[in-house]
Amino acid sequence: MSEAVQDMYNALIDVGFTQNQIDEMDIVYHLKLLAQRKKEKDKDEVVYIDQVLG
């Protein structure tokens, strides 16, 4: 498993998700939502997936 995926799992666990919930979620949709939220904060800044994952 890549380090970025591990970081994402750890971040989700830190905010209260369980391992089963993470495994069952539509992770691509989740990443799109995070990217959209980041983009709205920084309207003029280009956002890449690595920036969203933290």
DORO-121661 format. One record per residue (C-alpha): x, y, z; residue in one letter. Coordinates in Angstrom, 3 decimals. Layout:
N
@X = X	Y = Y	Z = Z	code = A $
...
***
This chain:
54
@X = 0.000	Y = 0.000	Z = 0.000	code = M $
@X = 1.406	Y = 3.393	Z = -0.941	code = S $
@X = 2.313	Y = 5.968	Z = 1.674	code = E $
@X = -0.375	Y = 8.354	Z = 0.375	code = A $
@X = -3.076	Y = 5.716	Z = 0.866	code = V $
@X = -1.789	Y = 4.953	Z = 4.359	code = Q $
@X = -1.858	Y = 8.664	Z = 5.192	code = D $
@X = -5.433	Y = 8.888	Z = 3.946	code = M $
@X = -6.512	Y = 5.872	Z = 6.005	code = Y $
@X = -4.845	Y = 7.305	Z = 9.113	code = N $
@X = -6.485	Y = 10.703	Z = 8.589	code = A $
@X = -9.908	Y = 9.082	Z = 8.245	code = L $
@X = -9.353	Y = 6.938	Z = 11.339	code = I $
@X = -8.257	Y = 10.047	Z = 13.261	code = D $
@X = -11.618	Y = 11.719	Z = 12.545	code = V $
@X = -13.591	Y = 8.676	Z = 13.674	code = G $
@X = -14.064	Y = 6.371	Z = 10.705	code = F $
@X = -13.649	Y = 2.644	Z = 11.299	code = T $
@X = -11.572	Y = 0.395	Z = 9.052	code = Q $
@X = -14.761	Y = -1.210	Z = 7.691	code = N $
@X = -16.312	Y = 2.175	Z = 6.920	code = Q $
@X = -13.193	Y = 3.244	Z = 5.041	code = I $
@X = -13.101	Y = -0.004	Z = 3.070	code = D $
@X = -16.781	Y = 0.346	Z = 2.114	code = E $
@X = -16.680	Y = 4.015	Z = 1.097	code = M $
@X = -16.379	Y = 5.243	Z = -2.471	code = D $
@X = -12.865	Y = 6.570	Z = -2.033	code = I $
@X = -12.727	Y = 8.270	Z = -5.444	code = V $
@X = -15.868	Y = 10.244	Z = -4.604	code = Y $
@X = -14.382	Y = 11.118	Z = -1.203	code = H $
@X = -11.218	Y = 12.434	Z = -2.869	code = L $
@X = -13.289	Y = 14.495	Z = -5.322	code = K $
@X = -15.149	Y = 16.067	Z = -2.405	code = L $
@X = -11.885	Y = 16.885	Z = -0.629	code = L $
@X = -10.470	Y = 18.411	Z = -3.801	code = A $
@X = -13.611	Y = 20.494	Z = -4.319	code = Q $
@X = -13.498	Y = 21.738	Z = -0.722	code = R $
@X = -9.827	Y = 22.662	Z = -1.068	code = K $
@X = -10.488	Y = 24.365	Z = -4.410	code = K $
@X = -13.280	Y = 26.477	Z = -2.921	code = E $
@X = -10.933	Y = 27.650	Z = -0.158	code = K $
@X = -8.197	Y = 28.542	Z = -2.617	code = D $
@X = -10.152	Y = 29.702	Z = -5.660	code = K $
@X = -7.140	Y = 30.743	Z = -7.744	code = D $
@X = -4.793	Y = 27.922	Z = -6.706	code = E $
@X = -4.407	Y = 24.707	Z = -8.720	code = V $
@X = -5.078	Y = 21.660	Z = -6.516	code = V $
@X = -3.377	Y = 18.292	Z = -6.966	code = Y $
@X = -4.352	Y = 15.090	Z = -5.197	code = I $
@X = -1.138	Y = 15.051	Z = -3.140	code = D $
@X = -2.103	Y = 18.412	Z = -1.654	code = Q $
@X = -5.549	Y = 17.150	Z = -0.696	code = V $
@X = -4.185	Y = 14.081	Z = 1.072	code = L $
@X = -2.015	Y = 16.285	Z = 3.200	code = G $
***
